[in-house]
Amino acid sequence: MDSQRILTQQEGWRAHLELGFVNREGRSILSHRRHVGPLVVQRPFYPEGPVCHVYLLHPPGGIVGGDSLTLQAAVGAGAHVLLTSPAATKFYRSVSHSAELNQTLTVEPGAVLEWLPQETIVFNAADVHARTRVDVVADAAFIGWESVALGRPASDEPFEAGVFRQSFELWIDEQPVWIDRVRLGGGDDILRGDWGLGGFTVSGTLLARPAAPELLPLVREILRTVDIPGRFAATRVDDSLVCRGLARQALALREVFERVWRAIRQPITGRRACSPRIWRT
């Protein structure tokens, strides 16, 4: 048995990944990497020169009750990093213990972080607590999204039991700018009511900053022309852009968010969009 595996099923996996990036002579590099347990990264990719693309990997392929995964990533001054994942994060049915995912991202002066993971899939009867906190200094840039798909409607497995708790926070100079917390119970009225998810099983949030005022009408026009079933909206909070979406398919929501990302990337980061190749495989 893998020595990193906790021996009791009740306790589950414990995985911790630390990443540090620096700007070295105009090229962003992965300068620090430390992991315990099944949470790792592949070698960095450089499809657009100095920008460092890194794929986060969870080899077991799914998270169950009792598992606890922690990611800490720090982007040093002047570095530009894009973090993504090769596949969806899957939370499976929990028998008695909750599964935890804790992610802390820090962005230092003059740096850029793009946090673009693929969706989280929450299986029926899963018990999940997921937290993401982004700490940015005022002269750094951030574009990030998170999305969740509840149940597996295509397999006739709706989210009828269990609970999904999520927080997505953006702090600038140690001051809270966006704190989004949600608790969704399997079968709850919020999943179906028009005041909640309205029957849509996929939801997501995109955050970006610094976003000039003229980006808001641009993004709203993109959302206005979306031709998939769903609900989409955008606003600005201080100098941060917030885009929210509801859809019936995770891929459809990601396509909408990708369109927004392609439109805002150059104004915010100074670089044209360069999609990670893993998104097309």
Secondary structure, 3 states (H helix, E strand, C coil): CCCCCCCCCCCCCEEEEEEEEEEECCEEEEEEEEEECCCEECCCECCCCCCEEEEEECCCCCECCCCEEEEEEEECCCCEEEEECCCCEEECCCCCCCEEEEEEEEECCCCEEEEECCCEEECCCCEEEEEEEEEECCCCEEEEEEEEEECEHHHCECCCCCEEEEEEEEEECCEEEEEEEEEEECCCHHHCCCCCCCCCCEEEEEEEECCCCCHHHHHHHHHHCCCCCEEEEEEEECCEEEEEEEECCHHHHHHHHHHHHHHHHHHHHCCCCCCCHHHHC
